[in-house]
Amino acid sequence: MGSRFTVGPFIVHSSKNVIERDGHRVRIEPKAMRVLVHLASRVGENVGRDELLHVVWNGSSVRAEALSNVIWEIRRALGDDPREPDFIQTVLRKGYRLVAPVARRETVTTWARALIARLHPPGRSPFLDGKRSALQKLLESRFGALPLDVANAISSLSSSEEIDRAIDASLKASSPDSLIQSLPIRGRSEEKR
């Protein structure tokens, strides 16, 4: 596990012993962080108490309650309830299991960038997308479900002025068919020839 990863909605900075969510940071003890990192490396698996004691305390003679205290500290930082766990589940008389999804931080960043690129491809403006959405809602309220060619025509509008003209045209149109004729679509006049 890298020095930054996520556990559910939390960002874990293992090199700093910090767990963060929505800008709120909680520092935990180094041994607690080592337990969390080890559980995260085996997400979804039962991890025995003896294994955790060996990995985190390097085989030192430690009482089992030291591990229980560390688990309590992690749960407190995550806001987890041991009776209904969202993060760390107790496996009765055996150990613990991390049940929340885990991802390396780089993976999350890459996924977020891909999602943003999909929602707002290069050359597309969130402002224009909002205006296109408003136009589509206006048309659906006037005409019900839109035919595919009308939806495609809306998505091809590429300037604020084109969308404004389409909104004006939609207010005057008596049907989707009459609207499609008035939408300012590039290349449409060439297609009809």
Secondary structure, DSSP 4 states (H G I P E B T S, - for coil): --SEEEETTEEEEGGGTEEEETTEEEE--HHHHHHHHHHHHTTTS-EEHHHHHHHHHTT----HHHHHHHHHHHHHHHT--TTS-SSEEEETTTEEEE-S-EEEHHHHHHHHHHHHHHHS-TT--HHHHHHHHHHHHHHHHHHSSPPHHHHHHHHH--SHHHHHHHHHHHHH-SSHHHHHHHS--TTHHHHH-
